[in-house]
């Protein structure tokens, strides 16, 4: 199984490592022709405006949108969640996204870099997860087909939605790739396997 990590900006290496430790072949994706060789994609955390601009510059915006529309499984963490949203609050007016998940996401919802924190999230199908939030977004609204998987339990933003799934698309506001806990990545890998079996 080949899973790509969008390697334009952000914590690419950490996702590649977590996927490799989840027993799949992981490779960085920077060009449309590389995207064609993978069964699924991870969009890492980083800076969503930079990822958006680079996706346009590298000719990846439309190919990724098409693959998502065709059913490719995608997981986005932090900025990746923003990139999967259908609507973005507090973003630049010209910011593009991949329009995968029917949700409205607020950028930097928990505050600036100095407001980054760790907290517990209970994730459906996974359990309690100690999550790392770095200039993280949260989900303000979801469409009818979006399933809420997790909310902040205590502390800043208690009760806010920070993990969602819509079909083959998964998004978290936090960074599981920075924790050493592989359960979110393994959950996504299982999603990819199920999508492949369904074809």
C-alpha atoms as one frame of an Amber mdcrd trajectory, in Angstrom:
protein
   0.000   0.000   0.000   1.399   3.372  -1.044   0.407   6.457   0.959   1.747
   9.865   0.027   2.495  12.807   2.290   2.030  16.217   0.692   5.590  17.532
   0.965   5.224  21.241   0.229   5.632  22.617   3.755   5.181  21.479   7.357
   5.946  18.361   9.389   6.306  15.988   6.455   9.078  13.795   7.904   7.126
  13.033  11.082   4.133  11.769   9.079   6.380   9.697   6.814   7.896   8.075
   9.909   4.512   7.413  11.550   3.170   5.822   8.359   6.288   3.666   7.927
   5.854   2.505  11.518   2.241   1.666  10.617   3.553  -0.840   8.028   2.811
   1.014   4.800   5.054   2.458   2.112   5.095   6.238   2.581   6.513   8.700
   0.090   6.691  12.496  -0.230   4.465  14.056  -2.906   5.469  17.318  -4.609
   4.261  16.874  -8.195   1.045  15.761  -9.899   2.738  12.729 -11.467   3.809
  11.526  -7.993   0.231  11.859  -6.764  -0.899   9.423  -9.443   1.258   6.676
  -7.872  -0.328   6.649  -4.397  -3.579   5.202  -3.062  -4.056   7.810  -0.331
  -2.645  11.109   0.905  -1.741  12.779   4.192  -1.760  16.578   4.393   0.555
  17.591   7.250   0.433  20.375   9.742   2.338  23.554   8.928   1.069  26.885
   7.668  -2.141  26.545   5.681  -1.640  29.702   3.610   1.813  28.525   2.532
   0.515  25.041   1.716  -2.346  26.578  -0.267  -0.039  28.862  -2.273   2.480
  26.089  -2.937  -0.259  23.650  -4.003  -1.256  26.189  -6.662   2.377  26.857
  -7.684   3.215  23.148  -7.963   0.062  22.369  -9.959  -1.361  20.113  -7.258
  -4.550  21.940  -6.267  -6.838  20.618  -9.001  -5.323  17.101  -9.177  -5.811
  16.636  -5.425  -9.365  17.997  -5.620 -10.103  15.518  -8.434  -8.625  12.563
  -6.549 -10.681  13.504  -3.474 -13.833  13.733  -5.596 -12.985  10.300  -7.028
 -12.823   8.807  -3.525  -9.123   8.844  -2.606  -8.692   8.576   1.200  -7.048
  11.664   2.683  -6.027  12.530   6.244  -5.248  16.115   7.256  -3.707  17.183
  10.578  -3.896  20.809  11.816  -3.186  22.836   8.657  -4.229  19.711   6.775
  -7.642  19.976   8.425  -7.889  23.552   7.156  -6.892  22.431   3.662  -9.672
  19.812   3.642 -12.387  22.270   4.751 -15.090  23.571   2.469 -14.989  26.953
   4.257 -12.248  28.727   6.243 -12.709  31.486   8.811  -9.879  33.948   9.578
  -7.961  32.922   6.462  -6.708  35.135   3.673  -9.400  36.042   1.115  -7.419
  34.330  -1.655  -6.677  31.168   0.338  -7.564  27.973  -1.518  -8.486  24.602
  -0.049  -9.173  21.121  -1.378 -12.910  21.332  -0.463 -13.053  17.752   0.754
 -15.002  17.828   4.021 -18.272  19.726   4.393 -17.155  21.813   7.367 -16.256
  25.335   8.394 -12.889  25.572  10.145 -11.468  28.535  12.064  -7.718  29.082
  11.634  -5.595  29.617  14.768  -8.766  29.161  16.828  -6.920  28.374  20.060
  -4.618  31.388  19.710  -1.074  32.116  18.637   2.049  29.946  18.861   2.488
  30.802  22.544  -1.005  29.433  23.198  -0.081  25.957  21.941  -0.912  23.221
  24.434  -1.430  19.520  25.049  -4.752  18.060  26.126  -6.826  14.911  26.155
  -9.319  14.098  23.423 -11.633  11.092  23.367 -11.757   9.879  19.770 -14.519
   7.546  18.605 -13.129   4.182  17.455  -9.730   5.003  19.014 -10.227   6.020
  22.671  -8.507   8.606  24.860  -5.680  10.363  23.044  -3.141  12.823  24.444
  -3.129  15.471  21.717  -0.655  18.220  20.782  -2.276  21.467  19.574  -0.002
  24.013  17.837  -1.748  27.163  16.562  -4.571  24.749  15.969  -7.898  25.215
  14.203 -11.232  23.940  15.400 -14.389  23.042  13.528 -17.206  25.580  13.809
 -19.856  23.859  11.668 -20.317  20.516   9.949 -22.561  19.238   7.189 -25.013
  16.370   7.541 -22.572  13.762   6.210 -19.739  14.668   8.583 -19.189  12.553
  11.679 -17.670  14.173  14.774 -14.982  11.835  16.127 -13.515  13.949  18.910
 -13.844  17.073  21.025 -11.497  18.788  23.473 -12.275  17.402  26.932 -10.917
  20.117  29.243  -8.957  23.356  29.210  -8.772  25.741  26.245 -11.640  25.252
  23.838 -13.335  22.558  25.927 -16.106  20.955  23.903 -14.814  22.185  20.537
 -14.759  19.737  17.619 -11.178  18.689  16.795 -11.575  15.385  14.889 -13.991
  14.574  12.075 -14.582  12.052   9.322 -16.577  12.220   6.112 -16.446   9.050
   4.040 -12.809   8.427   3.105 -11.659  11.754   4.561 -10.265  12.194   8.072
  -9.106  15.381   9.796  -7.727  16.306  13.208  -6.892  19.743  14.615  -3.987
  18.215  16.529  -0.676  16.551  15.604  -0.624  12.797  16.337   2.625  12.509
  14.377   4.391  14.381  17.201   3.251  12.070  20.015   4.659   8.644  19.217
   1.091   7.296  19.479   0.340   5.631  16.139  -3.366   4.940  16.655  -4.645
   7.796  14.450  -2.296   6.814  11.623  -3.274   3.155  11.969  -6.948   4.166
  11.917  -6.310   6.016   8.651  -4.382   3.074   7.191  -7.386   0.861   7.972
  -9.627   3.410   6.219  -7.375   3.131   3.157  -7.545  -0.686   3.247 -11.337
  -0.624   3.491 -11.555   1.818   0.575  -9.341  -0.456  -1.526 -11.435  -3.523
  -0.626 -14.619  -1.683  -1.595 -13.404  -1.005  -5.153
